[in-house]
Amino acid sequence: MAENGWIHDGYFSIVCPESLVESGMTIYTAMSFNPAKCGPDPEPTRNILPETTGDRVTQLQIALVALGYDLAVDGRYGPRTEAAVRDFQGRNDLEVDGIAGPRTQEAVGIGPGGPATEASSQPARTTAPAGVGVTAGDPVVCDAATIGADVGRSVASITACRGGWALGPQECPAGGCSGVDVFHVTGDGWVHDGAFADDCVDDLTVTGMSVHTAAEFAELCADDLPERVNVLPGSTGADVEQVQIALVALGYPIAVDGTYGPRTEAAVRDFQGANNLEVDGIAGPDTQSALGL
């Protein structure tokens, strides 16, 4: 199994499980097809660690993809693989540490024991990461006076607010400007991103806001809106920042740093629970839509 579907590895003997290992599967997976070993007992299972690479990571990723996780089978234990491991561990009453140890490997079907059940059949984890609890305070006020005080200059008016972003008419000394001033919220208050055109969605996404947020402020001039994709715990980047900005606007005391760490995941879980969404800590399409992203 690969991220794009099933592929054919070739023809192999099933007389011994060792013959099937030549395909790339683990000896323990091979023994689930034929337990009669032709050689010595396999070595004990060793931890597969985040940031490592190699065949063992590939075997782990294949098992996770088969369980429905959206990640690349590339042999690199990056943030998306770690996030999938953490989610799987939480759903299967394993220690949630992001390390694919012996128990996790057994549960996914690449270590001693039988194959895992499908991820969709497991109960979702409904508690925050161990030791972390983040709840919302008062939502951030989105008006001209509050934003002006935070950015240190007069703001005449705010015309729209969504997902932690705000737009107002561009301030020009002599008037006549046709763009808009764009602001977004952080843990320290509102910041001014600059003045931008707002004729089309693409004019506003350069600020860092999501295309779906921008579509609430401007016209869609080009292609249809893309489908939302999951933003996973352990990941980093602009998509994570968008989630964090929206959460901060709702009063969650987290940093806007582009890193989907335990506090961001705990905030997502709290938001999901408060909005009758599946509490899984993953900022999926439904959660993003509810956040205004």
Number of C-alpha atoms within 10 A of each C-alpha: 16 17 17 10 8 9 8 7 10 6 8 13 10 14 13 18 25 22 15 21 16 14 14 13 20 22 22 24 24 24 22 17 12 15 14 13 16 11 9 6 8 12 7 9 15 12 14 20 16 17 12 12 15 12 14 21 23 20 21 25 29 23 24 27 21 18 17 13 21 18 18 19 21 17 18 19 24 19 19 20 29 23 23 23 25 23 24 25 22 22 19 20 12 14 14 18 16 22 18 23 16 16 17 26 25 19 21 28 23 27 25 20 16 15 17 18 13 13 19 11 9 13 12 17 19 16 16 20 19 11 8 13 16 19 17 17 12 10 13 20 17 22 18 18 15 15 25 18 13 16 14 11 11 14 19 14 16 20 14 13 19 18 27 28 26 23 25 20 17 21 18 10 7 6 8 9 13 14 18 21 19 23 23 25 25 22 18 10 16 24 17 18 14 11 20 18 17 20 16 16 23 19 15 23 17 13 17 15 22 23 20 20 23 26 18 15 21 17 14 17 11 9 6 7 11 8 8 16 12 15 23 24 26 21 18 17 12 14 21 22 21 25 26 31 26 24 29 27 27 20 17 26 19 21 19 21 16 18 19 27 18 20 21 29 24 26 25 28 28 23 23 22 16 12 12 9 14 16 21 23 28 21 26 15 15 15 24 23 14 14 24 21 25
